[in-house]
C-alpha cells in the first residue's frame, strides 16, 4: 500500500521554482551494528526471561531500569515486548510500527501531540495517557495502560490494528516499491547533477 500516491507524485515533480521532494521513509535500522550488539546482551537476556510466564508476579516490586541507553531495535523486535510507552517522537513511532508494537502515547510538546492524535484516533494503535487537572500524567494511569497492553482485552485489538501500518511499512521498503524507488531516484538525480558540474 503506497500512501497518498497523488501527493507524492506532486512533491516529486516539483516545478514553479520549487525543489522536488522524495519520500524515502520509513528508514529504520533493523539489525544491530557489532559494537551495539555487545551492550545489548544484558537487556535481551532480561527480555528472554519474560517469555517464561508469571511476568506480572515476578516484577511487582522490581523491574529493569535502563538509565542511559537500550538496544531499541532488538527490544522492539523481541517476542516479549508487549507495548511501548512513547513521548511520540517520530523515530520511536516508526520503530514501533515497523515491529508491530502497540503504544502508550504520552506526548510532551510540539508535534508530539499531533502524532499522539494520529496514533490513537487515526490509526487506533495506541492508548493515550491523559493529564489530570494539574497537567500531570499519574503513575496509576500508566500502570493501567501497561497492564492492558500485557493482559487486557484491547491488547489483541491494538496488535491487530498495528498489522496494517506494519505491513505498509514493510511493503514500502521492499524492492520496486515507493520508498526504494524514491531513494533510487534521489541517487540518480544526485549522480546526474554531479556529472553536470
N, C-alpha and C positions, 0 to 999 in steps of 0.2 A: 504494500500500500504506500504510494507516494502521496505525501500531504501537500495540499494547495498547489497542484501542478501548474495552474494558470499564473498564480502569483510568482512561483519560482521562475517560470519562463520569462515573465516581465522583468524580474530582477536581473536575470542573466543577460537579456537583450541590452539593458542599459539605455542609451540614447538620450536625446535632449540635454547633452552635456553631462549626463550622469555616468558614473563608473558602473560597470557590471558587478553584480554580487553573485557569488557562487555558494549555494548552501551545501556544505560538505559534512554536516554532523549527523548523528551523534558520533563524536570521536572519543571513545573510552578505551583505555588500555585494559585488555582482558587477560594478559599474562604478565607475571611479575618479572622485574629485572633481577639479575643474580644477587646484587647487594641487598635488595629489598627482601628477597626470599629468606635470608638468614634471620632478619629481625622479625619476621612474621611467624616463626615456628611456635613460640610460646602462646601467642594468641590463637593460632589454629589448633594447637593441642587442647586448649581450653574449650574451643568450639566443638571439637570431636567428642569430648566427654558429654556434651549436652545432648547428643543424639541418643544416649542410653536410657532416657526417660527419667521422670522424677525431677525435672529441672526446677520447677517452682518450689518444691520442698527443699531441695539442696541449696537453693540460693536465696531463701527467705531473709537470712541475716547477712549474707555475703554476696559478692559479685565480682566482676572483673572491671577494674578501673584502669584505663589506658591514659596516662597523663599527657602524652605529647604526640604520639603517632600510632597509627594502627594500619595494618595491611588491608586497606579498604577493598581492593579488587578481590582478594581471597575471602574476606569476610562476607562481602555481598554475594559471592557465588557459593558460599558454604551451605550445606544442607540444613544446618540447624539455625540459620538466620531467618527468623520469622517476621521481622519488620525492622524499620529504621526510623529513629527519631531525628528529624532534619530541620534545620533552620530555613530550608527551601532555597538554598543556593543552587544554581543550575547544574554545576558539576555533580553534586550529590544526587540530584534528581535523575540525571542521566545514568549514573551508576546504578541506581535503584531500578530504573526502567529496564536497562539492558539486562539486568539479572532477575527481573520479575519480583522484586522485593517490595511489599506494601509499606506504606509510610504513615508516620505520625507527623503532621505538619505543624511546626512551631516557628512561624516567620518572625523575624526581629524588626526589619526595616526595609525600605526601598522596594525593589521589585519582588522581594521575597513574599510579600503579602499577596501580590498578584499571582505569583507561582502557586501559593497555597490554595487560592480560589480555583485555579485550573486543576490542581491535583484532587481536591475534594469534590467540587461541584461539576467540573468539566469531565475529567477522566474517571472520577469516582474510585481512586486508588489509594485514598488517604483518609485518616481521621484528622480533624482539625482541633488542635489544642486551643481552648478558649481562655481568654483572660478574665479574671474576676473583676470586681468593682474597683480594685486598686491597680488594675493593669498588669497583674501578675498571673502566671500560669502556676497552679498549685500542684504539688507533688502527687496528691491523690488522683488528680485528673490524668496525669501522665501514666501513673500506675494502672488506672482503669483502662486506658487505651492499649498499653503494653500487654496487659492480661488478655484483652480482647483479641489482639493480634496473635497471641500464643495459643489460646484455647477457646476463644469465643465463637459465636455463631457467624459473625460477619467476617471472620478470618478467611474462610474459603471464598466468600463472595468477593473480597478485595483481591485475593490471589487470581480468581477467575477474570476479574476486570483488568488486572495488570497484564494478562496474557496478550491482549490486543496491542497496547503500545510496545510491549517487549518484542512481539513478532514483527511489528512495523519497523522497529529499530534494527532488528536482525536483517530484515529484508532490505532496508535502505543501505546497509553496509555490505550486502552481498555483491559479487561481481555482476556487472551490467545493470545495476540499479542506481537510483538517484544520487546517493552520496558518492559512490565510487565514480560514476560518470562525471559528476561535478568536479571532483578532485582531479580527475584526469584532464578535464577541460581547462582548469586553472593551470596545471602544469604545462599544457600545450600553449596556452596564452603567454605564460612567462617565457617559455622557450622561444616562441615566435618573436616576442618583444626583445629578448636578449640578442637574437640574430639580427634584428633591425638596427641595433646600436653600433 
